[in-house]
Amino acid sequence: MEVRTATTADLPAIVSIGFSAWKSTYDDLLDTKTVDRYLTTSYSLDGICLRLEDHVILVADHSDDIAAFADVIVETDKIIVAEVCTADRWRRSGFATELIEEAQSLDPHLPITSDVVLGNHGAEHFYERRGFVPGETVQIDFFGQQIVQRRWWRHPDIVAPPDGAS
């Protein structure tokens, strides 16, 4: 496995993984219209290209197959994992964990954070197992739907357990 910065050649795989992950994760947590609006905006050709220009997208490449990706925004006071998605066949194989660790390595002195929609127990469990702790809740308007997210934090001195599950 190689974790690297995404290129334009990776965009079709990122779009495919993102659509699948969002549909399987959020169809039961968010309104269908909300998920569709997000996917149409964020995974359109313009949307995904803007994301690639705006911030780092990391990919986990496994034998020339993109297994997972993470949108990572490095700010002056923290690293934000805005999104992490794994292809269905590669879930729980350690790829998302490797992406989180690579995100941390972009600035090892900063805390790392990710916002998780309340009720997304799989993501909450994922972050908790990697040394993150729950923080504040934030209510936002997400593509026309009011949602509540919990912000998960990890201090830079915390290292993920070596279990490899993701």
Contacts in CASP RR format, 6 or more apart in sequence:
PFRMAT RR
TARGET T0000
AUTHOR 0000-0000-0000
METHOD contacts of the structure
MODEL  1
MEVRTATTADLPAIVSIGFSAWKSTYDDLLDTKTVDRYLTTSYSLDGICL
RLEDHVILVADHSDDIAAFADVIVETDKIIVAEVCTADRWRRSGFATELI
EEAQSLDPHLPITSDVVLGNHGAEHFYERRGFVPGETVQIDFFGQQIVQR
RWWRHPDIVAPPDGAS
1 60 0 8 1.000
1 61 0 8 1.000
1 62 0 8 1.000
1 67 0 8 1.000
1 95 0 8 1.000
1 98 0 8 1.000
2 60 0 8 1.000
2 61 0 8 1.000
2 62 0 8 1.000
3 58 0 8 1.000
3 59 0 8 1.000
3 60 0 8 1.000
3 61 0 8 1.000
3 98 0 8 1.000
3 99 0 8 1.000
3 102 0 8 1.000
4 58 0 8 1.000
4 59 0 8 1.000
4 61 0 8 1.000
5 56 0 8 1.000
5 57 0 8 1.000
5 58 0 8 1.000
5 59 0 8 1.000
6 14 0 8 1.000
6 52 0 8 1.000
6 57 0 8 1.000
6 58 0 8 1.000
6 59 0 8 1.000
6 69 0 8 1.000
8 49 0 8 1.000
8 52 0 8 1.000
10 57 0 8 1.000
10 59 0 8 1.000
10 66 0 8 1.000
10 69 0 8 1.000
11 48 0 8 1.000
11 49 0 8 1.000
11 52 0 8 1.000
13 59 0 8 1.000
13 65 0 8 1.000
13 66 0 8 1.000
13 69 0 8 1.000
14 48 0 8 1.000
14 57 0 8 1.000
14 59 0 8 1.000
14 66 0 8 1.000
14 69 0 8 1.000
15 43 0 8 1.000
15 48 0 8 1.000
16 87 0 8 1.000
17 66 0 8 1.000
17 68 0 8 1.000
17 69 0 8 1.000
17 85 0 8 1.000
17 86 0 8 1.000
17 87 0 8 1.000
18 39 0 8 1.000
18 43 0 8 1.000
18 69 0 8 1.000
18 85 0 8 1.000
19 39 0 8 1.000
19 43 0 8 1.000
20 85 0 8 1.000
20 87 0 8 1.000
20 88 0 8 1.000
21 85 0 8 1.000
21 86 0 8 1.000
21 87 0 8 1.000
21 88 0 8 1.000
22 35 0 8 1.000
22 38 0 8 1.000
22 39 0 8 1.000
22 85 0 8 1.000
23 35 0 8 1.000
23 39 0 8 1.000
24 88 0 8 1.000
25 120 0 8 1.000
25 123 0 8 1.000
26 34 0 8 1.000
26 35 0 8 1.000
26 117 0 8 1.000
26 120 0 8 1.000
27 35 0 8 1.000
29 117 0 8 1.000
29 119 0 8 1.000
29 120 0 8 1.000
30 117 0 8 1.000
30 142 0 8 1.000
30 145 0 8 1.000
30 147 0 8 1.000
31 145 0 8 1.000
33 145 0 8 1.000
34 142 0 8 1.000
34 143 0 8 1.000
34 144 0 8 1.000
34 145 0 8 1.000
37 143 0 8 1.000
37 144 0 8 1.000
38 142 0 8 1.000
38 143 0 8 1.000
41 47 0 8 1.000
41 143 0 8 1.000
42 48 0 8 1.000
42 51 0 8 1.000
51 57 0 8 1.000
51 71 0 8 1.000
55 71 0 8 1.000
55 72 0 8 1.000
55 73 0 8 1.000
55 74 0 8 1.000
55 82 0 8 1.000
56 71 0 8 1.000
56 72 0 8 1.000
56 73 0 8 1.000
56 74 0 8 1.000
56 103 0 8 1.000
56 106 0 8 1.000
57 69 0 8 1.000
57 70 0 8 1.000
57 71 0 8 1.000
57 72 0 8 1.000
58 69 0 8 1.000
58 70 0 8 1.000
58 72 0 8 1.000
58 99 0 8 1.000
58 102 0 8 1.000
58 103 0 8 1.000
59 66 0 8 1.000
59 68 0 8 1.000
59 69 0 8 1.000
60 66 0 8 1.000
60 67 0 8 1.000
60 68 0 8 1.000
60 69 0 8 1.000
60 86 0 8 1.000
60 90 0 8 1.000
60 95 0 8 1.000
60 96 0 8 1.000
60 98 0 8 1.000
60 99 0 8 1.000
61 67 0 8 1.000
62 90 0 8 1.000
62 95 0 8 1.000
66 87 0 8 1.000
67 86 0 8 1.000
67 87 0 8 1.000
67 90 0 8 1.000
67 93 0 8 1.000
67 95 0 8 1.000
68 84 0 8 1.000
68 85 0 8 1.000
68 86 0 8 1.000
68 87 0 8 1.000
68 90 0 8 1.000
68 95 0 8 1.000
68 96 0 8 1.000
68 99 0 8 1.000
68 166 0 8 1.000
69 83 0 8 1.000
69 84 0 8 1.000
69 85 0 8 1.000
69 99 0 8 1.000
70 81 0 8 1.000
70 83 0 8 1.000
70 84 0 8 1.000
70 85 0 8 1.000
70 96 0 8 1.000
70 99 0 8 1.000
70 100 0 8 1.000
70 102 0 8 1.000
70 103 0 8 1.000
71 81 0 8 1.000
71 82 0 8 1.000
71 83 0 8 1.000
71 84 0 8 1.000
72 79 0 8 1.000
72 80 0 8 1.000
72 81 0 8 1.000
72 82 0 8 1.000
72 103 0 8 1.000
72 106 0 8 1.000
73 79 0 8 1.000
73 80 0 8 1.000
73 82 0 8 1.000
74 80 0 8 1.000
74 106 0 8 1.000
74 107 0 8 1.000
74 110 0 8 1.000
75 110 0 8 1.000
77 110 0 8 1.000
77 111 0 8 1.000
78 110 0 8 1.000
78 111 0 8 1.000
78 112 0 8 1.000
78 113 0 8 1.000
79 103 0 8 1.000
79 104 0 8 1.000
79 106 0 8 1.000
79 107 0 8 1.000
79 110 0 8 1.000
79 111 0 8 1.000
79 112 0 8 1.000
79 113 0 8 1.000
80 112 0 8 1.000
80 113 0 8 1.000
80 114 0 8 1.000
81 99 0 8 1.000
81 100 0 8 1.000
81 103 0 8 1.000
81 112 0 8 1.000
81 113 0 8 1.000
81 114 0 8 1.000
82 114 0 8 1.000
84 96 0 8 1.000
84 99 0 8 1.000
84 100 0 8 1.000
84 114 0 8 1.000
86 93 0 8 1.000
86 95 0 8 1.000
86 96 0 8 1.000
86 166 0 8 1.000
91 166 0 8 1.000
92 165 0 8 1.000
92 166 0 8 1.000
93 164 0 8 1.000
93 166 0 8 1.000
94 164 0 8 1.000
94 165 0 8 1.000
94 166 0 8 1.000
95 166 0 8 1.000
96 126 0 8 1.000
96 166 0 8 1.000
97 130 0 8 1.000
97 160 0 8 1.000
97 164 0 8 1.000
97 165 0 8 1.000
97 166 0 8 1.000
98 166 0 8 1.000
100 112 0 8 1.000
100 130 0 8 1.000
100 160 0 8 1.000
101 160 0 8 1.000
103 112 0 8 1.000
104 112 0 8 1.000
104 154 0 8 1.000
104 156 0 8 1.000
108 156 0 8 1.000
109 156 0 8 1.000
110 156 0 8 1.000
111 153 0 8 1.000
111 154 0 8 1.000
111 155 0 8 1.000
111 156 0 8 1.000
112 132 0 8 1.000
112 153 0 8 1.000
112 154 0 8 1.000
112 156 0 8 1.000
113 151 0 8 1.000
113 152 0 8 1.000
113 153 0 8 1.000
113 154 0 8 1.000
114 123 0 8 1.000
114 127 0 8 1.000
114 132 0 8 1.000
114 151 0 8 1.000
114 152 0 8 1.000
115 138 0 8 1.000
115 149 0 8 1.000
115 150 0 8 1.000
115 151 0 8 1.000
115 152 0 8 1.000
116 123 0 8 1.000
116 124 0 8 1.000
116 127 0 8 1.000
116 149 0 8 1.000
116 150 0 8 1.000
116 152 0 8 1.000
117 123 0 8 1.000
117 147 0 8 1.000
117 148 0 8 1.000
117 149 0 8 1.000
118 137 0 8 1.000
118 147 0 8 1.000
118 148 0 8 1.000
118 149 0 8 1.000
118 150 0 8 1.000
124 134 0 8 1.000
124 150 0 8 1.000
124 152 0 8 1.000
126 166 0 8 1.000
127 152 0 8 1.000
127 154 0 8 1.000
128 134 0 8 1.000
128 152 0 8 1.000
129 160 0 8 1.000
129 161 0 8 1.000
129 163 0 8 1.000
129 165 0 8 1.000
130 154 0 8 1.000
130 160 0 8 1.000
130 161 0 8 1.000
131 154 0 8 1.000
131 158 0 8 1.000
131 160 0 8 1.000
131 161 0 8 1.000
132 152 0 8 1.000
132 153 0 8 1.000
132 154 0 8 1.000
132 158 0 8 1.000
133 152 0 8 1.000
133 153 0 8 1.000
133 154 0 8 1.000
134 150 0 8 1.000
134 151 0 8 1.000
134 152 0 8 1.000
135 150 0 8 1.000
135 151 0 8 1.000
135 152 0 8 1.000
135 153 0 8 1.000
136 150 0 8 1.000
136 151 0 8 1.000
137 148 0 8 1.000
137 149 0 8 1.000
137 150 0 8 1.000
137 151 0 8 1.000
138 148 0 8 1.000
138 149 0 8 1.000
138 150 0 8 1.000
138 151 0 8 1.000
139 146 0 8 1.000
139 147 0 8 1.000
139 148 0 8 1.000
139 149 0 8 1.000
140 146 0 8 1.000
140 147 0 8 1.000
140 149 0 8 1.000
END
